[in-house]
Amino acid sequence: MVKVKTFTIGTNEGVFKHEILDNQINEFLAENDVELIDIKYSTCSNPVNLGGVGRWTVFAMLIYKEK
């Protein structure tokens, strides 16, 4: 069965630390016996700081299949 997992990071600085997102994805892949199908990235800008979510938010959607 194909599944999806979403990873998110936010920043107020306008500078993304992509390695944080990459590390989250790599940890998930290392800890789970899955077959990677695809990764989709998206960035969104928030007009105001919303409850701790930064001005910019980056999402990664990991599409995978359990082995």
N, CA, C and O atoms as a Tinker XYZ file with bonds, in Angstrom:
   268  protein
     1  N      0.839000   -1.176000    0.000000    73     2
     2  CA     0.000000    0.000000    0.000000    64     1     3
     3  C      0.890000    1.248000    0.000000    63     2     4     5
     4  O      1.866000    1.324000    0.746000    81     3
     5  N      0.547000    2.205000   -0.831000    73     3     6
     6  CA     1.288000    3.461000   -0.912000    64     5     7
     7  C      0.839000    4.368000    0.232000    63     6     8     9
     8  O     -0.352000    4.507000    0.510000    81     7
     9  N      1.837000    4.985000    0.892000    73     7    10
    10  CA     1.555000    5.883000    2.015000    64     9    11
    11  C      2.285000    7.205000    1.812000    63    10    12    13
    12  O      3.168000    7.329000    0.963000    81    11
    13  N      1.884000    8.199000    2.625000    73    11    14
    14  CA     2.480000    9.528000    2.559000    64    13    15
    15  C      2.836000    9.978000    3.968000    63    14    16    17
    16  O      2.073000    9.758000    4.908000    81    15
    17  N      3.999000   10.610000    4.111000    73    15    18
    18  CA     4.397000   11.229000    5.381000    64    17    19
    19  C      4.862000   12.643000    5.059000    63    18    20    21
    20  O      5.610000   12.849000    4.103000    81    19
    21  N      4.424000   13.616000    5.852000    73    19    22
    22  CA     4.771000   15.017000    5.623000    64    21    23
    23  C      5.746000   15.506000    6.686000    63    22    24    25
    24  O      5.574000   15.242000    7.876000    81    23
    25  N      6.757000   16.213000    6.242000    73    23    26
    26  CA     7.750000   16.831000    7.122000    64    25    27
    27  C      7.658000   18.341000    6.920000    63    26    28    29
    28  O      7.414000   18.810000    5.808000    81    27
    29  N      7.858000   19.103000    8.005000    73    27    30
    30  CA     7.700000   20.558000    7.939000    64    29    31
    31  C      8.789000   21.262000    8.737000    63    30    32    33
    32  O      9.149000   20.829000    9.832000    81    31
    33  N      9.309000   22.351000    8.179000    73    31    34
    34  CA    10.166000   23.262000    8.941000    64    33    35
    35  C      9.708000   24.686000    8.633000    63    34    36    37
    36  O      9.209000   24.964000    7.542000    81    35
    37  N      9.879000   25.572000    9.593000    73    35    38
    38  CA     9.515000   26.971000    9.403000    64    37    39
    39  C     10.652000   27.872000    9.840000    63    38    40    41
    40  O     11.511000   27.464000   10.622000    81    39
    41  N     10.659000   29.100000    9.336000    73    39    42
    42  CA    11.692000   30.059000    9.711000    64    41    43
    43  C     11.152000   31.473000    9.673000    63    42    44    45
    44  O     10.301000   31.800000    8.845000    81    43
    45  N     11.636000   32.291000   10.550000    73    43    46
    46  CA    11.344000   33.722000   10.529000    64    45    47
    47  C     12.452000   34.483000    9.824000    63    46    48    49
    48  O     12.310000   35.671000    9.535000    81    47
    49  N     13.545000   33.805000    9.550000    73    47    50
    50  CA    14.739000   34.476000    9.050000    64    49    51
    51  C     14.794000   34.566000    7.537000    63    50    52    53
    52  O     15.623000   35.296000    6.994000    81    51
    53  N     13.928000   33.838000    6.846000    73    51    54
    54  CA    13.998000   33.822000    5.393000    64    53    55
    55  C     15.106000   32.924000    4.869000    63    54    56    57
    56  O     15.314000   32.841000    3.658000    81    55
    57  N     15.822000   32.248000    5.769000    73    55    58
    58  CA    16.895000   31.329000    5.379000    64    57    59
    59  C     16.525000   29.955000    5.904000    63    58    60    61
    60  O     16.312000   29.775000    7.103000    81    59
    61  N     16.449000   28.995000    5.013000    73    59    62
    62  CA    16.063000   27.646000    5.410000    64    61    63
    63  C     17.294000   26.818000    5.719000    63    62    64    65
    64  O     18.315000   26.915000    5.039000    81    63
    65  N     17.184000   26.027000    6.726000    73    63    66
    66  CA    18.222000   25.062000    7.036000    64    65    67
    67  C     17.738000   23.723000    6.484000    63    66    68    69
    68  O     17.202000   22.889000    7.214000    81    67
    69  N     17.937000   23.536000    5.176000    73    67    70
    70  CA    17.410000   22.351000    4.494000    64    69    71
    71  C     17.933000   21.055000    5.092000    63    70    72    73
    72  O     17.276000   20.018000    5.010000    81    71
    73  N     19.122000   21.116000    5.698000    73    71    74
    74  CA    19.669000   19.890000    6.278000    64    73    75
    75  C     18.787000   19.359000    7.407000    63    74    76    77
    76  O     18.790000   18.156000    7.670000    81    75
    77  N     18.042000   20.223000    8.073000    73    75    78
    78  CA    17.111000   19.767000    9.117000    64    77    79
    79  C     16.023000   18.901000    8.485000    63    78    80    81
    80  O     15.721000   17.816000    8.982000    81    79
    81  N     15.447000   19.373000    7.406000    73    79    82
    82  CA    14.417000   18.617000    6.699000    64    81    83
    83  C     15.004000   17.332000    6.114000    63    82    84    85
    84  O     14.392000   16.269000    6.207000    81    83
    85  N     16.180000   17.432000    5.517000    73    83    86
    86  CA    16.850000   16.256000    4.956000    64    85    87
    87  C     17.127000   15.216000    6.042000    63    86    88    89
    88  O     16.939000   14.020000    5.822000    81    87
    89  N     17.571000   15.671000    7.205000    73    87    90
    90  CA    17.856000   14.745000    8.309000    64    89    91
    91  C     16.589000   14.049000    8.787000    63    90    92    93
    92  O     16.620000   12.854000    9.081000    81    91
    93  N     15.471000   14.774000    8.871000    73    91    94
    94  CA    14.206000   14.161000    9.285000    64    93    95
    95  C     13.802000   13.058000    8.307000    63    94    96    97
    96  O     13.378000   11.979000    8.719000    81    95
    97  N     13.937000   13.335000    7.023000    73    95    98
    98  CA    13.585000   12.349000    5.995000    64    97    99
    99  C     14.534000   11.153000    6.064000    63    98   100   101
   100  O     14.086000   10.007000    6.034000    81    99
   101  N     15.837000   11.409000    6.157000    73    99   102
   102  CA    16.813000   10.325000    6.213000    64   101   103
   103  C     16.627000    9.450000    7.447000    63   102   104   105
   104  O     16.788000    8.232000    7.368000    81   103
   105  N     16.291000   10.055000    8.589000    73   103   106
   106  CA    16.035000    9.283000    9.805000    64   105   107
   107  C     14.819000    8.380000    9.620000    63   106   108   109
   108  O     14.843000    7.214000   10.013000    81   107
   109  N     13.757000    8.918000    9.022000    73   107   110
   110  CA    12.559000    8.110000    8.780000    64   109   111
   111  C     12.887000    6.927000    7.879000    63   110   112   113
   112  O     12.463000    5.804000    8.152000    81   111
   113  N     13.639000    7.170000    6.808000    73   111   114
   114  CA    13.995000    6.093000    5.883000    64   113   115
   115  C     14.885000    5.057000    6.552000    63   114   116   117
   116  O     14.746000    3.864000    6.282000    81   115
   117  N     15.794000    5.486000    7.415000    73   115   118
   118  CA    16.698000    4.552000    8.100000    64   117   119
   119  C     15.961000    3.706000    9.135000    63   118   120   121
   120  O     16.323000    2.552000    9.367000    81   119
   121  N     14.934000    4.274000    9.755000    73   119   122
   122  CA    14.223000    3.587000   10.837000    64   121   123
   123  C     13.069000    2.715000   10.355000    63   122   124   125
   124  O     12.523000    1.924000   11.124000    81   123
   125  N     12.697000    2.855000    9.085000    73   123   126
   126  CA    11.534000    2.122000    8.573000    64   125   127
   127  C     11.913000    1.355000    7.317000    63   126   128   129
   128  O     12.698000    1.833000    6.499000    81   127
   129  N     11.355000    0.173000    7.172000    73   127   130
   130  CA    11.612000   -0.672000    6.014000    64   129   131
   131  C     10.626000   -0.293000    4.911000    63   130   132   133
   132  O      9.563000   -0.898000    4.773000    81   131
   133  N     11.004000    0.731000    4.122000    73   131   134
   134  CA    10.104000    1.254000    3.095000    64   133   135
   135  C     10.834000    1.391000    1.765000    63   134   136   137
   136  O     12.061000    1.471000    1.706000    81   135
   137  N     10.047000    1.413000    0.717000    73   135   138
   138  CA    10.548000    1.678000   -0.623000    64   137   139
   139  C     10.151000    3.103000   -0.990000    63   138   140   141
   140  O      8.963000    3.421000   -1.055000    81   139
   141  N     11.133000    3.954000   -1.227000    73   139   142
   142  CA    10.877000    5.345000   -1.581000    64   141   143
   143  C     10.311000    5.423000   -2.999000    63   142   144   145
   144  O     10.880000    4.864000   -3.936000    81   143
   145  N      9.188000    6.120000   -3.143000    73   143   146
   146  CA     8.592000    6.327000   -4.463000    64   145   147
   147  C      8.937000    7.720000   -4.975000    63   146   148   149
   148  O      9.376000    7.873000   -6.115000    81   147
   149  N      8.737000    8.750000   -4.126000    73   147   150
   150  CA     9.001000   10.116000   -4.559000    64   149   151
   151  C      9.010000   11.046000   -3.348000    63   150   152   153
   152  O      8.504000   10.700000   -2.281000    81   151
   153  N      9.586000   12.216000   -3.529000    73   151   154
   154  CA     9.533000   13.287000   -2.527000    64   153   155
   155  C      9.111000   14.556000   -3.256000    63   154   156   157
   156  O      9.705000   14.927000   -4.268000    81   155
   157  N      8.093000   15.212000   -2.741000    73   155   158
   158  CA     7.609000   16.474000   -3.301000    64   157   159
   159  C      7.868000   17.581000   -2.281000    63   158   160   161
   160  O      7.584000   17.414000   -1.095000    81   159
   161  N      8.398000   18.694000   -2.737000    73   159   162
   162  CA     8.677000   19.829000   -1.860000    64   161   163
   163  C      7.745000   20.984000   -2.196000    63   162   164   165
   164  O      7.348000   21.166000   -3.347000    81   163
   165  N      7.404000   21.760000   -1.177000    73   163   166
   166  CA     6.581000   22.946000   -1.365000    64   165   167
   167  C      6.991000   23.992000   -0.340000    63   166   168   169
   168  O      7.371000   23.657000    0.782000    81   167
   169  N      6.914000   25.247000   -0.725000    73   167   170
   170  CA     7.229000   26.356000    0.177000    64   169   171
   171  C      6.041000   27.295000    0.217000    63   170   172   173
   172  O      5.414000   27.573000   -0.805000    81   171
   173  N      5.738000   27.781000    1.417000    73   171   174
   174  CA     4.636000   28.730000    1.527000    64   173   175
   175  C      5.066000   29.887000    2.416000    63   174   176   177
   176  O      5.829000   29.714000    3.366000    81   175
   177  N      4.569000   31.051000    2.091000    73   175   178
   178  CA     4.870000   32.229000    2.889000    64   177   179
   179  C      3.640000   32.595000    3.701000    63   178   180   181
   180  O      2.523000   32.611000    3.185000    81   179
   181  N      3.858000   32.889000    4.983000    73   179   182
   182  CA     2.775000   33.292000    5.874000    64   181   183
   183  C      2.855000   34.797000    6.095000    63   182   184   185
   184  O      3.933000   35.311000    6.392000    81   183
   185  N      1.742000   35.519000    5.958000    73   183   186
   186  CA     1.784000   36.968000    6.122000    64   185   187
   187  C      2.103000   37.397000    7.550000    63   186   188   189
   188  O      2.614000   38.496000    7.768000    81   187
   189  N      1.808000   36.546000    8.515000    73   187   190
   190  CA     2.110000   36.852000    9.911000    64   189   191
   191  C      2.599000   35.581000   10.583000    63   190   192   193
   192  O      2.379000   34.478000   10.084000    81   191
   193  N      3.257000   35.744000   11.706000    73   191   194
   194  CA     3.711000   34.598000   12.465000    64   193   195
   195  C      2.490000   33.919000   13.094000    63   194   196   197
   196  O      1.790000   34.528000   13.904000    81   195
   197  N      2.239000   32.680000   12.729000    73   195   198
   198  CA     1.045000   31.960000   13.172000    64   197   199
   199  C      1.417000   30.894000   14.201000    63   198   200   201
   200  O      1.824000   29.793000   13.830000    81   199
   201  N      1.283000   31.208000   15.469000    73   199   202
   202  CA     1.466000   30.226000   16.524000    64   201   203
   203  C      2.770000   29.469000   16.473000    63   202   204   205
   204  O      2.774000   28.248000   16.634000    81   203
   205  N      3.866000   30.144000   16.256000    73   203   206
   206  CA     5.160000   29.491000   16.268000    64   205   207
   207  C      5.633000   29.044000   14.893000    63   206   208   209
   208  O      6.802000   28.695000   14.732000    81   207
   209  N      4.749000   29.047000   13.896000    73   207   210
   210  CA     5.165000   28.721000   12.537000    64   209   211
   211  C      5.791000   29.967000   11.945000    63   210   212   213
   212  O      5.218000   31.054000   12.013000    81   211
   213  N      6.969000   29.805000   11.365000    73   211   214
   214  CA     7.707000   30.957000   10.884000    64   213   215
   215  C      7.088000   31.631000    9.681000    63   214   216   217
   216  O      6.072000   31.182000    9.150000    81   215
   217  N      7.709000   32.708000    9.261000    73   215   218
   218  CA     7.236000   33.483000    8.119000    64   217   219
   219  C      7.236000   32.645000    6.854000    63   218   220   221
   220  O      6.367000   32.811000    5.998000    81   219
   221  N      8.188000   31.762000    6.731000    73   219   222
   222  CA     8.263000   30.842000    5.603000    64   221   223
   223  C      8.176000   29.419000    6.137000    63   222   224   225
   224  O      8.754000   29.101000    7.176000    81   223
   225  N      7.459000   28.574000    5.431000    73   223   226
   226  CA     7.351000   27.179000    5.821000    64   225   227
   227  C      7.673000   26.310000    4.615000    63   226   228   229
   228  O      7.187000   26.553000    3.511000    81   227
   229  N      8.499000   25.293000    4.841000    73   227   230
   230  CA     8.846000   24.342000    3.779000    64   229   231
   231  C      8.268000   22.987000    4.165000    63   230   232   233
   232  O      8.414000   22.535000    5.300000    81   231
   233  N      7.615000   22.354000    3.211000    73   231   234
   234  CA     7.022000   21.044000    3.411000    64   233   235
   235  C      7.698000   20.044000    2.485000    63   234   236   237
   236  O      8.038000   20.372000    1.348000    81   235
   237  N      7.888000   18.843000    2.967000    73   235   238
   238  CA     8.328000   17.738000    2.121000    64   237   239
   239  C      7.332000   16.608000    2.311000    63   238   240   241
   240  O      7.074000   16.178000    3.435000    81   239
   241  N      6.778000   16.134000    1.214000    73   239   242
   242  CA     5.845000   15.021000    1.268000    64   241   243
   243  C      6.577000   13.793000    0.738000    63   242   244   245
   244  O      6.953000   13.732000   -0.433000    81   243
   245  N      6.769000   12.829000    1.612000    73   243   246
   246  CA     7.460000   11.597000    1.274000    64   245   247
   247  C      6.405000   10.574000    0.865000    63   246   248   249
   248  O      5.503000   10.261000    1.642000    81   247
   249  N      6.520000   10.058000   -0.350000    73   247   250
   250  CA     5.604000    9.049000   -0.859000    64   249   251
   251  C      6.377000    7.736000   -0.867000    63   250   252   253
   252  O      7.438000    7.630000   -1.482000    81   251
   253  N      5.832000    6.738000   -0.177000    73   251   254
   254  CA     6.575000    5.487000   -0.018000    64   253   255
   255  C      5.634000    4.290000    0.026000    63   254   256   257
   256  O      4.416000    4.424000    0.141000    81   255
   257  N      6.250000    3.115000   -0.069000    73   255   258
   258  CA     5.513000    1.858000    0.021000    64   257   259
   259  C      6.188000    1.010000    1.084000    63   258   260   261
   260  O      7.411000    0.862000    1.081000    81   259
   261  N      5.394000    0.449000    1.999000    73   259   262
   262  CA     5.952000   -0.452000    2.991000    64   261   263
   263  C      6.365000   -1.744000    2.321000    63   262   264   265
   264  O      5.667000   -2.246000    1.440000    81   263
   265  N      7.514000   -2.291000    2.741000    73   263   266
   266  CA     7.994000   -3.555000    2.152000    64   265   267
   267  C      7.357000   -4.734000    2.843000    63   266   268
   268  O      7.634000   -5.880000    2.490000    81   267
